[in-house]
Amino acid sequence: MDINYKSNNNIVYSCKYHVVWCPKYRRKVLVGQIEVRLKELIREICEELQSELIELEIMPDHVHLLIEVDPQFGVHKVIKTIKGKTSRILRKEFKELTTKLPTLWTNSYFISTVGGAPLAIVKQYIESQKVSERR
């Protein structure tokens, strides 16, 4: 498996996450021009935050991201920023979002780490460190 690592001033990392979130009440409002604008906004925000957007898909009632985030900045801050800015801008540009929903997004989201070695391999590597240190 070929892993591309990133680095900042003091750490080297590969932190990829699959993130999913929905509009309030799971309303199917992410269509047409709203979908197009949302994709633009997410790409811009990820660039601002220096997070790599690997994949993005928008369904009428939810958003899927595959994103790589600097662990010192934190994935929670990235998601909070994306949801906050997109909600504010989309509700300003598309008035139908203010009449149908009290807020654009739910407070919750799904997140899962992605990539790297399987858990069993990592566990085996960690367990083998004591043995190799003794030699």
N, C-alpha and C positions, 0 to 999 in steps of 0.2 A: 504494500500500500504506500503510495507516494503522498506524503503530507507536506504542504507548504506552510512553513512557520512564518509568523510576523514578529516584529519586535518594536519596542519603544525604547526609551532610554535605559531601562533596567530589567526588563523581562522579555523572554521569548515565549510566544504562545501560539496556540491554535484552538480557539474557542468558538465553535460554531453551534448555532441554536436554530431549532425549528420553532417558530412562534405563530400562534393562531389567536385571533380575537374577532369579536362580532359587534355589529351595531346593537344599540339598545333594543330589547325585545326581539332580537334576531330578525329585524325588518329587512326585507330585500331591497335596499336602497342603493347599493353599490353597483349601479348599472350606467351605461351610456357615458355621458360627459363626466359624471361624478367618478366613475371608475378610472377614466383616462387621467383626470386631474389628480386623483388619489395616488396613482402610480408615479406621476411626476413629482408630487410632494414627498413621497416616501424616498424616492431616489435622491432628491435634493437634501433631505434631512440626514440620510445616511452618509452622504458625502460631507456635510457640515460636521458631523460627529465622528468622522474618520472611521466609520464602520463599513465593512464590505458587504454590500447586498449581493448575495450569491444567486438567489432566486426569489421571485415575487409572483404571486398569483392572487387575483381578487375574484371572489365568487360573489354573487348578489347579496349573500348574507354573512360572509366572513372573509378574513384576510389571512393568507399564508405567507410567511417570510422565512427564508433561510439566510441567516445573517452571521457574520463573524464580528465579534466585539472584543475590544481591549478589556481584559478582566479588571484592570485598575479603574476603568470608567464604569463598568458594570452594565449588564444587559437590562436590568430594571430601569436604569436611567434612560437608556436608548428607547425602550418601548414606551415609557412614560412621555418622553419628548415627542416621539412619532405620533402617539395617540393625541396628545394635547395640541400640537401644532396643526395636525391635519383636521381635527375637529373644529378648531377655531377658524381656519381658513375656509374649509368646505362649507361650514354653516354661514359664513359671510358671503361666499360666492353663489351658493345654491339655497335660496330661501325656502324651498320645499323641505329641506332638512330641519329647519327650525319649527315648521308647523307640524310635522309628523312625529318628532322626537324631542323629549326634554333635553337630552344630551345625545351626541352621536354614538359614542362607544360605551360599552359596559365597562365596569371597573376591572373585571377579571380578564385573564388570558391564559392560554396553554403555552407551556414552554418545555422543550426537551433538548438535551445536549445531543450533538450529532458528530460522527466522525471519530477518528482515532482508532486505537486498537480495541478489540473486544475486551470486555471486563475480565474474562478468565485469563487472558494474556497479561494484562496489567497486574492482576493479583499474583500470577506466577512470577512475573518480573520482580515485584516488591518482595515476595517471599524468598526469592533467590538471592537478594542483596545480602542478607545475613550470612548465608553460606559462602558467597564469594568474598565477603569481607574477612572471614576467618582464615581463608587460604593465604 
